[in-house]
Amino acid sequence: MIDLDRVSRSFGTRDGTLAALRDIDLRIAENQFVAVIGRSGCGKSTLLRLMAGLLAPTGGTVTIDGTPVHEPRRDVVLMHQLPALLPWRTVLGNVMLPVEIRRLPRAEYRARAVELLDAVGLAGFHQRHPYELSGGMQQRVALCRALIQRPRVLLMDEPFSALDALTREELAAQLQEMHMSAPATTVFVTHSIPEAVLLADRVVVLSARPGRVRRVLDVGIPRPRSFGHNAHVADVAGCVAELHDLLLRD
């Protein structure tokens, strides 16, 4: 589905050239959920922007379904850390914005928007405005907006990092449920090791800058997963500990 072949990206600076990523080789299968972790500045967000077609690699190639990525694609959605909702539009209006921009059938997608909002606990808030919502509720709206078009590829750049721990865990659990019921190829950048283990089929560990693929860990834990007491709590803890030790040795 997504193939990165010896992908590198550098940026020009006043002092010369800064290498953000170097020789990234990565294969992501269709409908797979991949988390990307690593120290700050290792190029995680740059990696997403390359997949989204917002940046061009300075070396190597990025392809989706065998087609080189040179610009944004309609079937690829990038969700940022901040919700970036339009304050003058209602919750439902914000979710419907991509539908209006692309002139898709309003009635069909309005029903889907309502279904998504209800699924993330926002029933009864459809006509509220962003200033009436908490940060976690705003990010739920942004998640629904990202999913409204049923993207084939969902790129998520630390979408829950600005939230409190409990809200973050609740949103991660909801995202897991949505992926189980309607999977999309998902690349999720996070600083949280437990979050990566909770969500991902595979966890890609990047080295310090310039980012390279240091390790790819398969998370073979049955879903649904949680941090609470369940049959798989020991397996979750073991994966978290392994990734924690790996990052400390970087």
Secondary structure as a PSIPRED ss2 file (coil, helix, strand):
# PSIPRED VFORMAT (PSIPRED V4.0)

   1 M C   1.000  0.000  0.000
   2 I E   0.000  0.000  1.000
   3 D E   0.000  0.000  1.000
   4 L E   0.000  0.000  1.000
   5 D E   0.000  0.000  1.000
   6 R E   0.000  0.000  1.000
   7 V E   0.000  0.000  1.000
   8 S E   0.000  0.000  1.000
   9 R E   0.000  0.000  1.000
  10 S E   0.000  0.000  1.000
  11 F E   0.000  0.000  1.000
  12 G E   0.000  0.000  1.000
  13 T E   0.000  0.000  1.000
  14 R C   1.000  0.000  0.000
  15 D C   1.000  0.000  0.000
  16 G E   0.000  0.000  1.000
  17 T E   0.000  0.000  1.000
  18 L E   0.000  0.000  1.000
  19 A E   0.000  0.000  1.000
  20 A E   0.000  0.000  1.000
  21 L E   0.000  0.000  1.000
  22 R E   0.000  0.000  1.000
  23 D E   0.000  0.000  1.000
  24 I E   0.000  0.000  1.000
  25 D E   0.000  0.000  1.000
  26 L E   0.000  0.000  1.000
  27 R E   0.000  0.000  1.000
  28 I E   0.000  0.000  1.000
  29 A C   1.000  0.000  0.000
  30 E C   1.000  0.000  0.000
  31 N C   1.000  0.000  0.000
  32 Q C   1.000  0.000  0.000
  33 F E   0.000  0.000  1.000
  34 V E   0.000  0.000  1.000
  35 A E   0.000  0.000  1.000
  36 V E   0.000  0.000  1.000
  37 I E   0.000  0.000  1.000
  38 G C   1.000  0.000  0.000
  39 R C   1.000  0.000  0.000
  40 S C   1.000  0.000  0.000
  41 G C   1.000  0.000  0.000
  42 C C   1.000  0.000  0.000
  43 G C   1.000  0.000  0.000
  44 K H   0.000  1.000  0.000
  45 S H   0.000  1.000  0.000
  46 T H   0.000  1.000  0.000
  47 L H   0.000  1.000  0.000
  48 L H   0.000  1.000  0.000
  49 R H   0.000  1.000  0.000
  50 L H   0.000  1.000  0.000
  51 M H   0.000  1.000  0.000
  52 A H   0.000  1.000  0.000
  53 G C   1.000  0.000  0.000
  54 L C   1.000  0.000  0.000
  55 L C   1.000  0.000  0.000
  56 A C   1.000  0.000  0.000
  57 P C   1.000  0.000  0.000
  58 T C   1.000  0.000  0.000
  59 G E   0.000  0.000  1.000
  60 G E   0.000  0.000  1.000
  61 T E   0.000  0.000  1.000
  62 V E   0.000  0.000  1.000
  63 T E   0.000  0.000  1.000
  64 I E   0.000  0.000  1.000
  65 D C   1.000  0.000  0.000
  66 G C   1.000  0.000  0.000
  67 T E   0.000  0.000  1.000
  68 P E   0.000  0.000  1.000
  69 V C   1.000  0.000  0.000
  70 H C   1.000  0.000  0.000
  71 E C   1.000  0.000  0.000
  72 P C   1.000  0.000  0.000
  73 R C   1.000  0.000  0.000
  74 R C   1.000  0.000  0.000
  75 D C   1.000  0.000  0.000
  76 V E   0.000  0.000  1.000
  77 V E   0.000  0.000  1.000
  78 L E   0.000  0.000  1.000
  79 M E   0.000  0.000  1.000
  80 H C   1.000  0.000  0.000
  81 Q C   1.000  0.000  0.000
  82 L C   1.000  0.000  0.000
  83 P C   1.000  0.000  0.000
  84 A C   1.000  0.000  0.000
  85 L C   1.000  0.000  0.000
  86 L C   1.000  0.000  0.000
  87 P C   1.000  0.000  0.000
  88 W C   1.000  0.000  0.000
  89 R C   1.000  0.000  0.000
  90 T C   1.000  0.000  0.000
  91 V H   0.000  1.000  0.000
  92 L H   0.000  1.000  0.000
  93 G H   0.000  1.000  0.000
  94 N H   0.000  1.000  0.000
  95 V H   0.000  1.000  0.000
  96 M H   0.000  1.000  0.000
  97 L H   0.000  1.000  0.000
  98 P H   0.000  1.000  0.000
  99 V H   0.000  1.000  0.000
 100 E H   0.000  1.000  0.000
 101 I H   0.000  1.000  0.000
 102 R C   1.000  0.000  0.000
 103 R C   1.000  0.000  0.000
 104 L C   1.000  0.000  0.000
 105 P C   1.000  0.000  0.000
 106 R H   0.000  1.000  0.000
 107 A H   0.000  1.000  0.000
 108 E H   0.000  1.000  0.000
 109 Y H   0.000  1.000  0.000
 110 R H   0.000  1.000  0.000
 111 A H   0.000  1.000  0.000
 112 R H   0.000  1.000  0.000
 113 A H   0.000  1.000  0.000
 114 V H   0.000  1.000  0.000
 115 E H   0.000  1.000  0.000
 116 L H   0.000  1.000  0.000
 117 L H   0.000  1.000  0.000
 118 D H   0.000  1.000  0.000
 119 A H   0.000  1.000  0.000
 120 V C   1.000  0.000  0.000
 121 G C   1.000  0.000  0.000
 122 L C   1.000  0.000  0.000
 123 A C   1.000  0.000  0.000
 124 G C   1.000  0.000  0.000
 125 F C   1.000  0.000  0.000
 126 H C   1.000  0.000  0.000
 127 Q C   1.000  0.000  0.000
 128 R C   1.000  0.000  0.000
 129 H C   1.000  0.000  0.000
 130 P H   0.000  1.000  0.000
 131 Y H   0.000  1.000  0.000
 132 E H   0.000  1.000  0.000
 133 L C   1.000  0.000  0.000
 134 S C   1.000  0.000  0.000
 135 G H   0.000  1.000  0.000
 136 G H   0.000  1.000  0.000
 137 M H   0.000  1.000  0.000
 138 Q H   0.000  1.000  0.000
 139 Q H   0.000  1.000  0.000
 140 R H   0.000  1.000  0.000
 141 V H   0.000  1.000  0.000
 142 A H   0.000  1.000  0.000
 143 L H   0.000  1.000  0.000
 144 C H   0.000  1.000  0.000
 145 R H   0.000  1.000  0.000
 146 A H   0.000  1.000  0.000
 147 L H   0.000  1.000  0.000
 148 I C   1.000  0.000  0.000
 149 Q C   1.000  0.000  0.000
 150 R C   1.000  0.000  0.000
 151 P C   1.000  0.000  0.000
 152 R C   1.000  0.000  0.000
 153 V E   0.000  0.000  1.000
 154 L E   0.000  0.000  1.000
 155 L E   0.000  0.000  1.000
 156 M E   0.000  0.000  1.000
 157 D E   0.000  0.000  1.000
 158 E C   1.000  0.000  0.000
 159 P C   1.000  0.000  0.000
 160 F C   1.000  0.000  0.000
 161 S C   1.000  0.000  0.000
 162 A C   1.000  0.000  0.000
 163 L C   1.000  0.000  0.000
 164 D C   1.000  0.000  0.000
 165 A H   0.000  1.000  0.000
 166 L H   0.000  1.000  0.000
 167 T H   0.000  1.000  0.000
 168 R H   0.000  1.000  0.000
 169 E H   0.000  1.000  0.000
 170 E H   0.000  1.000  0.000
 171 L H   0.000  1.000  0.000
 172 A H   0.000  1.000  0.000
 173 A H   0.000  1.000  0.000
 174 Q H   0.000  1.000  0.000
 175 L H   0.000  1.000  0.000
 176 Q H   0.000  1.000  0.000
 177 E H   0.000  1.000  0.000
 178 M H   0.000  1.000  0.000
 179 H H   0.000  1.000  0.000
 180 M H   0.000  1.000  0.000
 181 S H   0.000  1.000  0.000
 182 A C   1.000  0.000  0.000
 183 P C   1.000  0.000  0.000
 184 A C   1.000  0.000  0.000
 185 T E   0.000  0.000  1.000
 186 T E   0.000  0.000  1.000
 187 V E   0.000  0.000  1.000
 188 F E   0.000  0.000  1.000
 189 V E   0.000  0.000  1.000
 190 T C   1.000  0.000  0.000
 191 H C   1.000  0.000  0.000
 192 S C   1.000  0.000  0.000
 193 I H   0.000  1.000  0.000
 194 P H   0.000  1.000  0.000
 195 E H   0.000  1.000  0.000
 196 A H   0.000  1.000  0.000
 197 V H   0.000  1.000  0.000
 198 L H   0.000  1.000  0.000
 199 L H   0.000  1.000  0.000
 200 A C   1.000  0.000  0.000
 201 D C   1.000  0.000  0.000
 202 R E   0.000  0.000  1.000
 203 V E   0.000  0.000  1.000
 204 V E   0.000  0.000  1.000
 205 V E   0.000  0.000  1.000
 206 L E   0.000  0.000  1.000
 207 S C   1.000  0.000  0.000
 208 A C   1.000  0.000  0.000
 209 R C   1.000  0.000  0.000
 210 P C   1.000  0.000  0.000
 211 G E   0.000  0.000  1.000
 212 R C   1.000  0.000  0.000
 213 V E   0.000  0.000  1.000
 214 R E   0.000  0.000  1.000
 215 R E   0.000  0.000  1.000
 216 V E   0.000  0.000  1.000
 217 L E   0.000  0.000  1.000
 218 D E   0.000  0.000  1.000
 219 V C   1.000  0.000  0.000
 220 G C   1.000  0.000  0.000
 221 I C   1.000  0.000  0.000
 222 P C   1.000  0.000  0.000
 223 R C   1.000  0.000  0.000
 224 P C   1.000  0.000  0.000
 225 R C   1.000  0.000  0.000
 226 S C   1.000  0.000  0.000
 227 F C   1.000  0.000  0.000
 228 G C   1.000  0.000  0.000
 229 H C   1.000  0.000  0.000
 230 N C   1.000  0.000  0.000
 231 A C   1.000  0.000  0.000
 232 H C   1.000  0.000  0.000
 233 V H   0.000  1.000  0.000
 234 A H   0.000  1.000  0.000
 235 D H   0.000  1.000  0.000
 236 V H   0.000  1.000  0.000
 237 A H   0.000  1.000  0.000
 238 G H   0.000  1.000  0.000
 239 C H   0.000  1.000  0.000
 240 V H   0.000  1.000  0.000
 241 A H   0.000  1.000  0.000
 242 E H   0.000  1.000  0.000
 243 L H   0.000  1.000  0.000
 244 H H   0.000  1.000  0.000
 245 D H   0.000  1.000  0.000
 246 L H   0.000  1.000  0.000
 247 L H   0.000  1.000  0.000
 248 L H   0.000  1.000  0.000
 249 R C   1.000  0.000  0.000
 250 D C   1.000  0.000  0.000
